[in-house]
Amino acid sequence: MKTRNIYSLIVVLLAALTVMTSCSKDEDIVFDHERQQFETRADRILLEFIAPYGTAVDEEIYIMGAFNGDSASMRKEEWKLMKAPGSDIKWGIYLDPATFVSGKTLADGFRFYSATQGTEFTVKGEMANHTDNPGVGTFTNVWGERWESYYWSGDGPEIEHDGYVVYVLDETGWANLNLYMWGDVNDLNGGWPGMTPTGKQKIGGTEYTYFDMGEANTGLNENLIFNNGEGSQLADFNFTIDHDLYLRVTASGVEEMVEPVVVEHDGYAVFIVNKTGWDEIALYMWGDVNDLNGGWPGMQPTGEQTIKGVTYTYFDMGEANTGLSENLIFNNNGAGNQLADYAYTIDHDVYLEVTSSGVTEIDPNNYTGGDTPEPQPSGLHYIYVDNQSGWDAISLYAWGDKEFFGNWPGVAPTGSKTVDGVDYIYWEFTSAGETEHLIFNNSGGGMQTPDFDVVLDRDYFLTVTAEGVTPK
């Protein structure tokens, strides 16, 4: 999330307060987040990573550097950090120098990698490079500053590809995604299980896993088989290598997607989710330069852009204005309504939710629209299903306190609805808190999911595949 460094500011203020109220100049201050969380081991180096602001407690974090061949991006278990049970911002790892790449040490540089937020960066926007080199049997704190996602909420830098590219929105849930090809040339780009991803790239605000096909292979007709190298594979997807291809890949199938629209901005941009209810919105700015980008009521929106399923109205600040500190005043295009000033330095993109009463900064990586749920009658609830089963028909049967949805195979969906950009089918029900076992099936056609246990006292959002049910 692109905010001021609130986390660091709080730490500094706490430090100052503690010094003023309870410590002499000769006493050392040790804050809770700096305290050792794991036992020191005589045969290992213990690193405890104080994660950047915005790190989720279930984040998968790895260490990478010259000492392990920068292999953490492959998500190898041996380089995965452990979540500290006594802290929500600390992860730890024990390192054995005997496993390091020959001749390399931590002094050659290392950093941390989040499976969802990318590589660790510094506050200056540079890739982090820690050079602490503690010895065996010691404990060392390592501070994290930013995740890559802080700087790449929109698109990452341009990447030079080798030939045409297969871009994959990976929703398989597999630990590894491989691509095997056969056709005009069998074992193209590698024998079974095929090639590993070339890398990751953000386009239109969405991160894709991509496979470079190779310039020399242009024009070949191939059958793509995505697999996890451990027994799971999908049906062939035919592809002539004469264009870039965008695919959504789940554990049950492959779906071609429309190529995303890439928006080029003039300098940094202010992205807003407009919930004011006003007929028009304008942005006036004053500060280092008054009337920046236009006198009152200010500039009109530059355009709209969809990022992670959320549609933003945006205002391009202009490359020439980078570095200026301005106060933003959103108003209804001079028709009498305006909001309080919002201070902003034009050195990053900023994402805001704007209502008729104020402005709130949001994280585009986690924001889903923030819509207020419609009021529901007492006891009326819904089971929303993202249907990835591939079945021609689907029914819901339940058993437990009673056969809640009737005799086998149950009932068809009540209807369909789009929630936060996702298309769901849903079942409507009124219950008194019955405990039930849900079984989704292809309307009695011989296929069904394993039981999914619920208490029918609230709404549920589920993903259903031919293999099973997962809560969203």
Secondary structure as UniProt FT lines:
FT   HELIX           6..22
FT   TURN            25..26
FT   HELIX           32..34
FT   TURN            42..43
FT   STRAND          45..50
FT   TURN            53..54
FT   TURN            57..58
FT   STRAND          61..65
FT   HELIX           66..68
FT   TURN            69..70
FT   HELIX           71..74
FT   HELIX           77..79
FT   STRAND          82..83
FT   TURN            85..86
FT   STRAND          90..95
FT   HELIX           97..99
FT   TURN            102..103
FT   HELIX           106..108
FT   STRAND          110..114
FT   TURN            115..117
FT   STRAND          118..121
FT   TURN            123..124
FT   TURN            136..137
FT   STRAND          139..143
FT   STRAND          146..147
FT   HELIX           148..150
FT   STRAND          165..171
FT   STRAND          178..183
FT   TURN            186..189
FT   TURN            192..193
FT   STRAND          199..203
FT   TURN            204..205
FT   STRAND          206..212
FT   HELIX           215..217
FT   TURN            218..219
FT   STRAND          221..227
FT   STRAND          237..240
FT   STRAND          245..250
FT   TURN            251..252
FT   STRAND          253..256
FT   STRAND          269..275
FT   STRAND          282..287
FT   TURN            290..293
FT   TURN            296..297
FT   STRAND          303..307
FT   TURN            308..309
FT   STRAND          310..316
FT   HELIX           319..321
FT   TURN            322..323
FT   STRAND          325..331
FT   TURN            333..334
FT   STRAND          342..345
FT   STRAND          350..355
FT   TURN            356..357
FT   STRAND          358..361
FT   TURN            364..366
FT   TURN            378..379
FT   STRAND          380..388
FT   STRAND          395..400
FT   TURN            404..405
FT   TURN            408..409
FT   STRAND          415..419
FT   TURN            420..421
FT   STRAND          422..430
FT   STRAND          435..441
FT   TURN            443..444
FT   STRAND          452..455
FT   STRAND          460..465
FT   STRAND          469..471
//
